[in-house]
Amino acid sequence: MTAQSRALGAFYGLALGDALGMPTQSLSREQVRARFGAITGLEDAGADQPIAPNMPAGSITDDTEQAILVGELLVEGQGTIEPSVLARRLIDWEARMRAKGSQDLLGPSTKRAIDMILAGHTPEESGRYGTTNGAAMRIAPVGIAADVSDPAPFIRAVIQACQVTHNTSLGISSAAAVAAVVSAGINGADLGAALNIGSQIAQQAERHGHWVAGGRISTRISWARTLSVARGDKALFADLLYELIGTSVASQESVVVSFALAQQVAVGEMNAFEALCVAASLGGDTDTIAAILGAMLGACLGMQCWPAAMIEQVQRVNGLALQPLVEGLLSLRQALQASALAH
């Protein structure tokens, strides 16, 4: 399997997970059950969807759009993201969303950080309260462009993409965990090995940023990967995730749930698409949980793990053509690897 298949699998897996979770985001598990039973494919959002009312089946949300934004900045900056430029792009992105009448606006950590930037605070200060999953949801392009086998510069690349909005131990370590799995997958690691690397990098990355109280990402990931239920009952396992770990925007909940579901795929309890459907059916921050999960699974299993007809629908509905961006990110990866060898 080629690096390109893995990188495309990661980015389209993110988009597919995002689209599967779009109609269920911010609904409770009970509401999801009442409206959809369980998500088994792409669904329209209802008129009363709190964030994406009346969005057609296959529509992506902020998760994919902001990941594309980060990817474009990486390519433009040849591997460097200026925090002030990221802040400006996020402000412009939200302005476009408002102009369209969308409710899918900046999340709580990012919104607070942007307000601080506009009030004259530095990027180092602005992200000091960011503990949610907003950095992790848009970090996949860093995993495509940067090689986790050299951890120090890899973590620096993650921090550049996080700092302005999520400059905390939780925000950085959760994003680093996701990016590390993606990067390890592109290097050819199998899913189980990549998840191990994600946990290790989370542990190293948590030393950066402002310390905040909250369960340690690396410890919670390791624990969540041990969870199981009798006879591989998927609905019972989903209940366990929803009730025990939680599915809120807190990174120590939603990111950890994504790792728990990825582990189920690694041990053969479900396939990649089934795992995305479970994530989209959970309730809570379903689009982000499924998007993060899709990026990690796609990087390790390649483009062929996603149903081609659904990928085509997501491409068509959103006018999405990710191959040129993915090729740019992989070229950047090769250039950064060559530069590291030269030094």
C-alpha positions in Angstrom: 0.0 0.0 0.0 1.4 3.4 -1.0 1.9 6.4 1.2 -0.5 8.2 -1.1 -3.3 5.6 -0.5 -2.8 6.0 3.3 -2.7 9.8 3.2 -5.8 10.0 1.0 -7.4 7.4 3.3 -6.7 9.6 6.3 -8.1 12.8 4.7 -11.1 11.2 3.1 -11.7 9.1 6.3 -11.8 12.4 8.2 -14.4 13.8 5.7 -16.5 10.7 5.7 -16.5 10.5 9.5 -17.4 14.1 9.7 -20.3 13.7 7.2 -21.6 10.5 9.0 -21.7 12.4 12.3 -23.1 15.7 10.8 -26.8 14.9 11.4 -26.3 13.5 14.9 -23.9 16.1 16.3 -25.0 17.7 19.7 -27.9 15.2 20.0 -28.1 12.9 23.0 -27.8 9.2 22.5 -31.5 8.8 23.2 -32.3 11.4 20.5 -30.1 9.7 18.0 -31.8 6.3 18.7 -35.3 7.9 18.4 -34.5 9.6 15.1 -32.1 7.3 13.3 -32.0 4.0 15.3 -28.3 3.7 14.4 -26.4 5.4 11.7 -25.5 3.0 8.9 -24.9 5.5 6.1 -25.0 9.1 5.1 -28.2 10.9 6.4 -29.8 14.3 5.9 -29.9 16.6 8.9 -33.4 17.4 10.2 -34.8 21.0 10.4 -34.2 21.0 14.1 -30.5 19.8 13.9 -29.0 22.3 16.4 -25.8 23.0 14.4 -26.5 21.8 10.8 -30.2 22.2 10.2 -31.4 20.9 6.8 -27.9 20.0 5.6 -28.1 17.3 2.9 -26.6 13.8 3.4 -22.9 13.7 2.9 -22.3 17.3 4.0 -19.0 18.0 5.8 -18.7 20.4 8.8 -16.0 22.5 10.5 -13.9 19.4 11.2 -13.0 18.9 7.5 -13.0 22.5 6.5 -10.6 23.5 9.3 -8.4 20.5 8.5 -8.2 21.7 4.9 -7.4 25.2 6.1 -4.4 23.8 8.2 -3.3 21.7 5.3 -3.2 24.7 3.0 -1.3 26.8 5.5 1.3 24.0 5.9 1.9 23.8 2.1 2.0 27.6 1.8 4.4 27.9 4.7 6.5 24.9 3.5 6.0 23.2 6.8 5.7 26.3 9.0 2.4 27.7 10.3 2.5 31.2 11.7 0.1 31.4 14.6 -1.1 34.9 13.7 -1.9 33.7 10.1 -3.8 30.7 11.4 -5.8 33.0 13.7 -6.6 35.3 10.7 -7.7 32.4 8.5 -10.0 31.1 11.3 -11.5 34.5 11.6 -12.1 34.7 7.9 -13.5 31.1 7.9 -16.1 32.0 10.6 -17.1 35.2 8.7 -17.8 33.0 5.6 -19.9 30.6 7.7 -21.9 33.5 9.2 -22.5 35.0 5.8 -24.0 31.6 4.7 -26.3 31.6 7.7 -24.5 28.5 9.2 -24.6 27.6 12.9 -21.4 25.7 12.4 -19.1 28.3 13.9 -15.8 28.3 15.9 -15.8 26.1 19.0 -15.5 27.5 22.5 -11.7 27.3 22.9 -11.0 28.6 19.4 -13.6 31.4 19.8 -12.1 32.6 23.1 -8.6 32.5 21.7 -9.6 34.5 18.6 -11.3 37.1 20.8 -8.1 37.4 22.8 -6.0 37.8 19.6 -8.4 40.5 18.4 -8.0 42.3 21.8 -4.2 42.4 21.3 -3.0 39.3 23.2 -0.1 37.2 21.9 -0.6 33.8 20.3 1.2 32.3 23.4 -1.4 33.8 25.7 -4.5 33.3 23.5 -4.5 29.5 23.6 -4.0 29.1 27.3 -7.6 28.1 28.0 -8.0 25.7 25.0 -8.7 22.2 26.3 -11.3 21.0 23.8 -10.9 18.8 20.7 -10.7 21.7 18.2 -7.0 21.3 17.7 -7.2 17.5 17.4 -10.0 17.6 14.9 -7.9 19.7 12.4 -4.5 18.1 13.1 -4.5 15.3 10.5 -2.6 17.3 7.8 0.3 17.7 10.3 0.4 13.9 10.5 0.6 13.7 6.7 3.3 16.3 6.4 5.5 15.6 9.4 7.3 12.3 10.3 6.7 11.0 13.8 9.8 8.9 13.7 11.7 12.1 14.7 9.6 13.1 17.7 11.0 16.5 18.7 10.4 18.3 15.4 7.1 16.4 15.0 5.8 17.7 18.3 7.0 21.3 17.4 4.9 21.0 14.2 1.9 19.9 16.2 2.4 22.9 18.6 2.5 25.3 15.7 -0.9 24.2 14.6 -2.3 24.2 18.1 -0.8 27.0 20.0 -2.9 29.9 19.0 -6.1 28.2 20.2 -5.1 25.2 22.3 -1.9 26.0 24.1 -2.5 23.6 27.0 -1.2 20.2 28.1 -4.6 18.7 27.2 -5.1 20.5 23.9 -1.5 19.8 22.6 -1.2 16.2 23.8 -4.6 15.1 22.4 -3.7 16.7 19.0 -0.3 15.1 19.1 -1.8 11.7 19.7 -4.0 11.9 16.7 -1.3 13.3 14.4 1.1 10.6 15.6 -1.3 7.8 14.6 -1.8 9.4 11.2 2.0 9.9 10.7 2.8 6.4 11.8 0.2 4.9 9.5 1.7 6.8 6.5 5.1 5.3 7.5 3.5 1.9 7.1 2.8 1.0 10.8 -0.2 -1.3 11.3 -3.1 0.1 13.3 -2.1 -1.4 16.7 1.5 -0.2 16.5 0.3 3.3 15.3 -2.1 3.6 18.3 0.9 2.7 20.6 2.9 5.5 19.0 0.0 7.9 19.5 -0.1 7.2 23.2 3.7 7.6 23.5 3.7 10.9 21.6 0.8 12.2 23.7 2.9 11.5 26.8 5.9 13.4 25.4 3.7 16.3 24.2 1.9 16.9 27.4 4.9 18.7 28.8 4.2 21.6 26.5 1.6 24.4 26.8 -0.1 25.6 30.0 -0.9 22.9 32.5 -4.6 22.4 33.0 -6.4 20.0 35.3 -7.9 17.0 33.6 -7.3 13.3 33.1 -4.0 12.7 31.2 -4.6 12.0 27.6 -1.9 9.2 27.3 -3.1 7.4 30.4 -6.8 7.6 29.4 -6.0 6.4 25.9 -4.1 3.4 27.3 -7.0 2.6 29.7 -9.7 3.1 27.0 -7.9 0.6 24.7 -8.4 -2.1 27.4 -12.2 -1.7 27.4 -14.3 -4.5 26.1 -17.8 -6.0 26.5 -19.0 -9.6 26.4 -19.6 -11.2 23.0 -18.5 -8.1 21.1 -21.9 -6.4 21.5 -21.4 -3.1 19.6 -24.4 -1.4 21.1 -23.3 -2.3 24.6 -19.8 -1.1 23.9 -21.2 2.2 22.5 -23.2 2.6 25.8 -20.0 2.1 27.8 -18.1 4.8 25.8 -21.0 7.3 26.1 -21.5 6.7 29.8 -18.0 6.1 31.1 -15.7 8.1 28.9 -18.1 10.7 27.6 -18.6 12.3 24.2 -18.4 16.0 24.9 -16.0 18.5 23.2 -13.5 17.9 26.1 -10.5 16.4 24.5 -10.1 13.9 27.3 -13.5 12.5 26.4 -14.0 12.7 22.6 -10.4 12.0 21.5 -10.1 9.1 23.9 -13.4 7.6 22.6 -11.9 7.8 19.1 -8.9 5.7 20.3 -11.2 3.2 22.0 -13.0 2.6 18.8 -9.8 2.4 16.8 -8.6 -0.3 19.1 -11.8 -2.3 18.4 -10.8 -2.2 14.7 -7.2 -3.1 15.5 -8.3 -6.3 17.4 -10.9 -7.3 14.7 -14.1 -6.6 16.6 -15.4 -4.3 13.8 -14.2 -3.0 10.5 -13.3 0.6 9.8 -16.6 1.7 8.3 -18.6 0.0 11.1 -16.5 1.9 13.7 -17.3 5.2 12.0 -21.0 4.3 12.1 -20.7 3.5 15.8 -19.0 6.8 16.4 -21.7 8.7 14.5 -24.4 7.0 16.5 -23.0 7.7 20.0 -24.5 11.1 20.6 -22.6 14.2 21.7 -19.7 15.5 19.5 -20.3 12.7 17.0 -18.9 14.5 13.9 -15.6 15.2 15.5 -15.2 11.8 17.1 -16.0 10.1 13.8 -13.7 12.5 11.9 -10.7 11.9 14.2 -11.4 8.1 14.0 -11.6 8.2 10.2 -8.3 10.0 9.9 -6.5 7.5 12.1 -8.1 4.4 10.5 -7.6 5.7 6.9 -3.9 6.4 7.5 -3.3 2.9 8.7 -5.7 0.9 6.4 -5.6 3.0 3.2 -8.2 4.4 0.9 -9.7 1.0 0.2 -11.2 0.7 3.7 -13.8 3.3 2.8 -16.9 2.5 0.7 -16.2 4.1 -2.7 -19.8 5.2 -3.3 -19.9 7.1 0.0 -16.6 8.8 -0.7 -17.9 9.8 -4.1 -21.1 11.2 -2.5 -19.1 13.3 0.0 -16.9 14.6 -2.9 -20.0 15.5 -5.0 -22.0 17.1 -2.2 -19.2 19.3 -1.0 -17.2 19.8 -4.2 -14.3 18.1 -2.4 -11.1 17.2 -4.3 -8.4 16.5 -1.7 -5.8 14.8 -3.9 -3.8 17.9 -4.9 -3.6 19.0 -1.2 -2.6 15.5 -0.1 0.1 15.4 -2.8 1.3 18.8 -1.6 1.5 17.5 2.0 3.3 14.3 1.0 5.8 16.4 -1.0 6.4 18.5 2.1 6.9 15.3 4.1 9.6 14.2 1.7 11.3 17.6 1.7 11.3 17.8 5.5 12.7 14.3 5.7 15.5 15.1 3.2 16.3 18.3 5.2 16.5 16.4 8.4 18.9 13.9 6.9 21.0 16.7 5.5 21.4 18.1 9.0 
